[in-house]
Amino acid sequence: MTPTDRLLALWDHLGIGTAHVATQMPGDIAGLAAGFGARLAGIVLCVPTRLDPVSFEAMPERLLMICGESGLTAEVTARAEARLPGARRVVLAGYDAPGWADVVADRTDEIVQAMSGFLGKLGADVPAKPAREGVHAGISYRIDGAGPALMLLPFFLAPSQWAPAIERLARQFTVITLGGAHLGGVATLEDRARAPTYQAMFRTLVDLMAPKPGETILDVGCGAGSLDRLLAGRLGKANAITAIDTNPFLLREAQALAKADRVDDLIRFAHGNAEALPFPDASFDCIFSVTVLEECDADRALAEMMRVARPGGRIGVIVRSIDLPQWWSVNLPEALRHRAFTPPQSVAAKGVADASLYRRARQAGLSDLTCFPALVTLDRPEGPIWRYREDHLTAQLSPSETAAWQAAREVAARQGLLFMAHPMHCVVGYVGGTQARRLS
């Protein structure tokens, strides 16, 4: 089932014809907007970092975009506003909202006021009295309040998700908060972890760390726990796995997914911050972190991993690359090639998403480094991780450029050669030098 199929099935299950929808990830509702627009009363795109306006061209007057004053959300919504006359754009003054921003917690009043004022002028169905929570078509839901239906889809990485606003929104709307493995950041992380080349990259990282039976393993920034489940399936009961994240929503989803895969007894999920790991010194033999150090103080996180690693321990880190080109197997006009080949330039002020990872690992004290840039290949255009990356590109295009992109894309698809590859920087090192490596 597609996200559109699942959302429609849930609406029918709850007896809702038309509803308001709010999301950070336009790809989750693009199919709904393009094919079933009559069921959307009002749409709120809250700090989207990717946004293809094509799906919303038939309903700009029903679209509210909330963005930061700077950064990707400002850029993509400004371009969409120019393409969608009649759409409304609200700017959060003095705010940048990267994909991991906890925006509803940071700017609750402004977001609630903008949503209430905009959606209050548009009609949506008042649902009957369904169960207050449940799961249908693979989507979990919780219902609060009374009034017109307002579906809140998951953010990508925001720790608080919609929680700070729900009580206030529920005074005006029947707020239906959605979750599960098929929407938002969880769906994107799960889809990425299914890519064979992504799994191969992770296997290489684990092979280089070479955990021995009985050694303990720590995942710093586990997200939906996708890699921990792969690791548990590989190692079984031979190694205790601890997985931490700052995001309580993702931790809950990770625990549910581990239970569904029957590996919940092999992984301990816990709340924790990469910059201040909640463990004593010398606690773990193998530590890894995948696409986390872009979003935090990378040097501090590396120092913390060094602190909690035992002598002879191994640390492995993977980050996205913004300094190497990505690649689409599409024959593009020269005017589009630069934008298509430039990866999203998204990294925190003290994060790392370039080749400086290797120098930072050495400066942190790791020795005997194995450094290996890698390419992750995506070839499922119907998948959320593909959509997430393609939306970044199409958000930059004019209508004529969009048509050129779609034509070239269709040629590659007919040939069975439609795929893209994006670069990562990867490193594994030892704690304690060559002697510690020899003893381990």
ZIJO-V14746 format. One record per run of one state. SS is the DSSP state (~ for helix, > for strand, _ for the rest). FROM is the first residue (numbers start at 1). TO is the last residue. If there is no record, write none. Layout:
((SS;FROM;TO) (SS;FROM;TO))
This chain:
((_;1;2) (~;3;14) (_;15;18) (>;19;23) (_;24;26) (~;27;35) (_;36;36) (~;37;39) (>;40;46) (_;47;52) (~;53;56) (_;57;59) (~;60;62) (>;63;70) (_;71;71) (~;72;83) (_;84;87) (>;88;96) (_;97;102) (~;103;106) (_;107;107) (~;108;119) (_;120;125) (>;126;126) (_;127;132) (>;133;136) (_;137;138) (>;139;144) (_;145;147) (>;148;152) (_;153;162) (~;163;169) (_;170;172) (>;173;179) (_;180;183) (~;184;194) (_;195;195) (~;196;209) (_;210;216) (>;217;220) (_;221;225) (~;226;238) (_;239;240) (>;241;245) (_;246;247) (~;248;260) (_;261;266) (>;267;271) (_;272;272) (>;273;273) (_;274;275) (>;276;276) (_;277;283) (>;284;290) (_;291;297) (~;298;308) (>;309;320) (_;321;326) (>;327;328) (_;329;333) (~;334;341) (_;342;355) (~;356;364) (_;365;365) (>;366;371) (_;372;373) (>;374;378) (_;379;383) (~;384;394) (_;395;398) (~;399;414) (_;415;419) (>;420;431) (_;432;432) (~;433;439) (_;440;440))
